[in-house]
């Protein structure tokens, strides 16, 4: 449950945050209490020490770049920015979150820090090195579990914090939406801790499966993410979906996950930090799968080179049991780097006349230029309309290839599930897309000889 800071005490040199709690359900009660007692002043009501236009502009920009706050209007963003408080962290000093405390909304404004999460025994479960502007995510206590987060200053750094009153006063009616988003972030953080533990205990060289379609709107991402969720049932916390569909990847959106980083943003980290930052940019779903976005913004597309993609694959194959990559319709540098290393290629084809020419050309490219053997290719017929102009037999005759899986028309169920905040596989396991994803998962496991 979402909790934000009520008040804090900072002792740099290894001291504790002293933090109160506010749950999402308490937000409306707090609003009523403020209305009844307008003379009460919250901890953040005093102006921040640095309220210069340049400082406020910088803080507003940090909020705009955060997935949690990005959808807010200019007014609420500026109001929250005015209520942010700066905490200086000296190099080689440490800030710690008290184990029995709640959660703090905390951004890294400048400098370099390393965040580490430990359990009750002091065992390090997860380490991250956020970049300036990142929201530092602190795990919420759950049942008997007690986590401690330490933030170590690699250099002199400045952290920006928001307390309860700062959020309530700055966001007003928008606070509930932000509270729910922070809830999901902290759930993802706990999933990341569990995933890291599982992956450390079973290090293998994961095979790569590429999803491709020559035609946009073929339902490739929907099938890729639901198939990944099916495979995660067999290999919990050991299946990763990399979203290279550019310029706008939607895998995290369809899974109701909040993307906090990408391959492109990890590429800006120092070489020594690349692996740590990359792992931190994976968002973990409750189904047991992870999702790693290639880009979060259109301007990042140019960063997705073949060299960077190969570097990413070199790293992630040792963490996972199976890696799926959604290429969308791209055959650019990044896609070619994936296809060269893929042991299985899934081509999604809609039964449309215009798609047949593109599909035939794609198959020719895979066979004659990329040297992808026929036994590595699985064709999926995805019926996106109720009465397609071509049936399965006609498509197979045109392409000269048998379909591995046919997915029936599922009306708006996948979109309805995404709007409701989840995967169609989990919301409606008997839907045609869910069945198709399950069939496709079986085909992939058989192709990779992992069905034993």
Helices and strands as residue ranges (DSSP letters): E 16-17, G 24-26, H 27-36, H 53-65, H 74-82, E 85-89, E 94-97, E 105-110, E 113-118, E 124-128, E 135-136, E 148-153, E 157-162, H 164-171, G 172-174, H 175-201, E 207-212, H 220-234, E 239-243, H 251-254, H 263-266, G 271-273, H 274-280, E 283-284, E 289-293, G 298-303, H 306-316, E 322-326, H 333-341, E 344-349, H 353-364, I 365-369, G 374-376, E 377-382, H 392-399, E 405-407, H 413-419, H 424-427, H 432-447
